[in-house]
Amino acid sequence: MPDARELEEKVGRLERLADSLGSVPDEELVGTLNAAVELLAEINAGIEARLDAAGAESREIGGLLEGVDFGPFDEALEDLERRERTPGESGV
């Protein structure tokens, strides 16, 4: 999976290619556009790989959270909210 620096470098190369399109001779234009398309494909593949990895991590975290009992936390939060809604009660 490409890292952020590698993707940034490819985006930089793509930007330089885009900036040069106006000055590229017609006979080189197809080659320059092909290079841009190749860079776009590499950038896209890198982004997709990062999204896949993030999705896998998200599923893993979701699985871990399913096993956590938040009951005591929820009860404490409900108790705190109840105290905040009840006027005249001490908050401590």
DACORGI-V586162 format. One line per field, one symbol per residue. ss: DSSP state (H for helix, E for strand, C for the rest). psi: psi as a letter, one per 30 degrees, with the letter a starting at -180 (. if undefined). burial: 1 if it has 9 or more other C-alpha atoms within 8 Angstrom, else 0. Layout:
ss: ???
psi: ???
burial: ???
This chain:
ss: CCCHHHHHHHHHHHHHHHHHHHHCCHHHHHHHHHHHHHHHHHHHHHHHHHHHHHHHHHHHHHHHHHCCCCHHHHHHHHHHHHHHHCCCCCCC
psi: kkleeeeeeeeeeeeeeeffefgkkeffeeeeeeeeeeeeeeeeeeeeeeeeeeeeeeeeeeeefffkjgeeeeeeeeeeeeeefjkfkkf.
burial: 00000010011011001000100100001001000100110110010011000000000000000000000000000000001000000000
